[in-house]
């Protein structure tokens, strides 16, 4: 049976562009012509370009995750990621396939163009077999022992942030591979887990190739894009690494396969589906 659910096809990393990021996804047509490559954008307009960069109407993917401690000990995981754009925002469903004790554990995100996002977590080995809603106060907590937080998976919406240009020096050499512009963004929501973020945005693809996250004036995390590739005409993040500065731990996410515009139904992205068996 050849259903969309059985195809090994993957989305680019939204956590990088939501931050995060990875973000990573909107397929809106721009209402303005983009500036020529190398030209300077206003900070707010550049953030809008990040949100609106082409990523397909929907996608389905398989990813690898490697969580490395400061001592060098590593944990390997694999997960599937379904995503689609709806009339009022994005929908994301993440389900782990490996290790076996995490199989079917997942995260559901309903991102809205207006208003706060909704997140639910399902733990497949928990005694209570039903998804738990993630409260606003928990958005900054670690995501299943990785260096990502729940908020890092939310869509980065231009309307939710104040943006200005930044002259901060980058902590990583990854920016040297691209023509980037740095902007500082501060959330309008005072309960947002981060005080501010600084993004180094590739001016050609509008992918943030480096993100610094701050709490109380202190750099707490860095997100680096280590590899990008154009697939089906869409710039796709193939490898990205999130590092917690104090802990000196990091989580590497690798895109294994990718395909866009696969025809997902909106009815797939429900709390009931989150607790269903989707991994074969």
Secondary structure, DSSP 8 states (H G I E B T S, - for coil): ---GGGS------SHHHH--B----B----SS----TT----HHHHHHHHHHSB--SEEEEEEEEEEE-TTS-EEEEEEEEEEEEETTEEEEEEEEEESGGGTT-EEEEE--SSS--EEEEE-TTSSS-S-EE--GGGTTSBSTTSS-BGGGGS---GGGEEEEE-----SSGGGGGS-EEEEEEEES-TT-S-SEEEEEEETTT--EEEEEEEETTEEEEEEEEEEEEEETTEEEEEEEEEEETTTTEEEEEEEEEEEE-----GGGSSHHHHTS----
